[in-house]
Amino acid sequence: LVCDRLSSVFAGWTRAVQCCVRDGQRAGEIRADIDSAVLAGFLVSAWEGAVLRARVDKDGTALAQFEQFRQRLGRFTSAIMLARAGTRKVLRPCRETFSASW
């Protein structure tokens, strides 16, 4: 029951991030050859991994590393934080600053 609920939450969060990725691709801010579902899944998993490492290591190194990466991506990734916080806000427009070189 708990696993099913968590799976549903992660799936919804990933869909929200994927929507933002697609917006960025349409705007030419994210390379079109990157699979939006794969990138969204990676970002969600990377965040969750950083949170887990911070808890296990009892320090903020993993979160700081994720933040460095997030800053490189620009404000686009603020959608991840909004979705993670459980906000019900619509995440559009999601496209912000996201380098087409990624």
Secondary structure, 3 states (H helix, E strand, C coil): CHHHHHHHHHHHHHHHHHHHHHHHHHCCCCCCCCCHHHHHHHHHHHHHHHHHHHHHHCCCHHHHHHHHHHHHHCHHHHHHHHHHCCCCCCCCCCCCCCCCCC
